[in-house]
Amino acid sequence: MLRIADYLVDKVSPSRLDPFGLGQLSWKYWRGLMRNPGNLLAQNMTLAAEQASLLTYAMKRALGTEAEAVVTPPKGDRRFTDPAWSEQLPFDLIKQSYLLTSRYMLSLAGAANLDRRQQRKLDFLTRQLVDALSPSNFVASNPEVLRTTLESKGANLVRGMQNLVRDLAAGKGRLRISMVDESKFEIGRNIATTPGKVVFENDLMQLIQYSPSTEKVYQTPLVIFPPWINKFYILDLAPHNSFIRWAVSRGYTVFIVSWVNPDTTLAHKTFEDYLNQGIFEALDAIEAATGEREVNAIGYCIGGTLLACALSQMAQTGVRRIRSTTFFTTQVDFSEAGDLTVFTDEHQIKSLERTMRKRGYLDASEMATTFNMLRANDLIWTFVVNNYLLGRAPAAFDLLYWNNDSTRMPLAMHSYYLREMYLDNRLAEPGGITLNGIPVDLGKVRIPIFLQSSKEDHIAPYPSVYKATRLYSGPVTFMLAGSGHIAGVINSPQANKYYYYTNQTLAADVEDWIESAEYHEGSWWPYWHQWLYRRSGRKVPARTPGEGKLPAIEDAPGRYVTMK
């Protein structure tokens, strides 16, 4: 009977009605549990014992006796920071019972014995359910919301309903949760303010050259290729945490690509188009602007994946345009890719392609929802409680403003990227993909490489980033920073936050690398500067944007970045 059911689930499941494959996954989950009843019994007995311990804890506290909590929230969990969650027994019991039950549910999901991709999806979906059912998300079980409701005589819930109606209107019937007070920010006025000029543009990107802040600059220019999934000004949020402004102040002539926010007219744009129009045309423009044939380059996330393909092509054609490359949180081997893999099986990609074909692109709101789900407690439920239950306005936070300013993805490019990289992992195979008629082989890349990764990155996990150390043939420096995909990169020396690890020896396994690595407090930017300036040539008079062969088109940050 199980074999018959397996066949029906695998062959008959209608992907149009179930784009996430929940029916198939649910059956495989229950099948896994039925095949191992002993484990299910053990899990139930463990939960029963923990609940009994919680009952004992409750009785001791009710009698005024000190007792140690059965379970506590994990470090960094901000849902239960209100003192009432610990000081008032009813809320303490609600909290601990929830934590025990959620641990039980996650443990059961982990015992389903599925293949790695299916197991990751099941774990992710279970986590979504567990997070949604948190007592902090409901009026009756959140002490802060109850207290606020009593004190304001329900005014918070009235304001919350107004906020909900406003967000539904903003999403044209779909809930678009407000995360930030957008009225407090204006691109080019108080965000993305580093002075510069747009010196080149095509239909995919604008190239910005930043004005120098030193009398002398390094001879070799520095160009940054950011991801096109979000906008480039994550590297130029505000003067105190702007990587671009800091790099300019160190004496680099900095260029950055500002990708267009594509619409239906660009649906045909391919990954190859991004390579040619984004990277190779940018390199030609920089040569015209500065007279320098070679540059140092930075690739961030998918911008780095694209840049790696460019390095392979240049190595195989004997064209030397890039002296060294730095990769920020970049994957080129996707065999251990992050949580985004739960959205990239064949079932879901086909469904996504059908959706994109209707308009020629993946809508920005859909992309934003995907990324927010990866950190649902921080990027969804925190704002549900703040906006709709507490009735408060979102704060003015530049990082969240940027996070909310997402972009569309052209159909042809995005489908190729998901299939060739995430689904089939062909970039890691020599000759696995072909661009401009040249098979891509990262093993041909022999220039110096600096790999930056982040310890808590859930999009490009550091073990995945580390795999690149075995793909390039030249000297590779790997560095592991604290925090995640964004904060691990944007960590100005002025903030002096987090930490980073360095190790000149590349072990076979990243955990062995960490074990023998040197720990440093603070920002990794100065360490990177020490690596880069040795590869940047002598000092020359500073270059003013627009004074080379390329006239200035408009002031930075340009038009493309303001397209919604």
Disulfide bonds with the S-S distance in Angstrom:
none
